[in-house]
Amino acid sequence: MTIHRMDHTGFVVTDLAAAIAFFVELGLELEGETAVEGAWVDQLLGLEGVRADIAVVRTPDGHGRVELSTFHSPVATSTAPRAPLNTPGIPRLTFVVDTVDDVLARLRAHGAELVGEVAQYEDYYRYCYVRGLEGIIIGLVEELD
């Protein structure tokens, strides 16, 4: 076997505190925060003079983790596109939640915008996508029993 598990996914954000608040509102838990810099980070990222703050949030079951990073240096030279969901390579995260409408309302208070509409697939689930801070796309799935 070459893969043991998926460790985490990551997003670069401009406002780390707002990103933490967004994901905590979604239902994730703050695992920890740290600052990174030095030769090892420069080597890892292929950049020079990296100084960044990092926070990791995790799902309540402890199996899913999201790394949120904000860079103080070097300065980014471009931004990620706000492409539609059918764009090849566009990243998104999807979470199973208790109630789509409740989570959607709470995330809207943090600037999330509904992409399309909340849709129901037969009697199995309700599903929607929201575009949150920095354009991050989050899928919300409510399982119907």
N, C-alpha and C positions, 0 to 999 in steps of 0.2 A: 504494500500500500504506500502511496506517495503522499496522501493527504490524511492528516489525523482529524482535523476539524476546521471549520471556518472560525477564525478568531474574532474578527470585527470588520466593520466597514467604517469608512471615515469621510468626513466633510470638512472643508476649510470654510470658516465663517469670519465675518468682520467683527461681530459682537458676541464674544464667548458667553457672557452672562445671559444674554437674550436667548442664545441657542440652548444653553442648559435649561433655562426656564421653559422653553418650548417643548423640549423632550421630556422634562419632568411633568409638565401638564399632560402630555400624551400618556404618561404612566410609567416611564422609565425611571430608574433610580440612579442618582449620582454615585459612581463607584470611586472616583478620585480625580484630582487635578494635579498638574505639575507644570514646570517650565523646562524647556529643553534648549540647549545650545552647545556649540563646540564642534570639534573636528568630526566626531562620529555622526552627528546629525547632518553636517554638510556633506559628508561622504554618502550617507544613506539617501539623501534627497537630490544630490547632484547640484546643490546650490552652495553659495558662499555666504558666510556671516549669518547663518540661520539663528534667529531668536524667536521662539514660539511658546505659547501657552496651550496646554492640552487638557481636555477633560474627557473622561470616559463615562458614559451612561450605559446601563444594562437593563435588560428586560427583567421583570420580577422573578422569572424562573431561573435567572442567572445564565442562560444559554446564549443570548444575543447581546452583542455589545456594539456601541457606536462611539467612535472617537471623533471629537470635535476639536479643531485646531484653529488658532488665530495666530497669524505671523506678524511680528513686529519688524522683522527684517529677514531677507531682503523684501523690498516692495514688489508686489505682483505687477506684472506688465499687461495683464488682460483679465477679463472676467469670464466665467462660464456662461454659455448661452442659455437663454430661457426658451428652450426648444419645446415643441409639443411632444406629447407622450409617445407618438409613433416614430420619433427620431431614433435611428440606430445608435446605440451606445449611451442613450440617456439613462442615468442611474435613478433608481427609486427604491424605497424601502416599503415593505408592507407589514402591517401588524394586525393581529386579531384582537378586537376590542369587545367590551361588553355591549355597548350601544353606540352605533355610528353617530346618531344625531347628537348625543351628549358630548362625545369626543370632538366632533366637528365644531360644535358651539364653543367649547373651551379653547380649541386651537385658533378659531377666528379671532378671539381676544388677543392672540399673539401674532396676528397678521396673516394667518393662513387664508388662502382663497380656494374655494371649491373649483376643481377642474371638471368640466362636464356637470353631471348630476349624480345624486345618489341613485344607484340602480339595484334592483332586486333580481337575483337569478333563481327562478322558480321558488321552491320552498326551502332552499339551501342556505342562501346568505344574502346580505345587503353589502354593497361594496361602493366605495368612492375613492377618488384621489384628491388630495389637497396639495397646493403648492405653498410651502412654508417659507420661512426666512431663507435668504440667499437663493431662493428658487428651488430648494430641496423638495422633491416630490415624495409624498407619503401616501401609501394606500391604507385604507381602513376597511377591515372586513368584520362584519357581525354575523356570526354563525346562527342560523335559525334552527331551533330544535322542535 
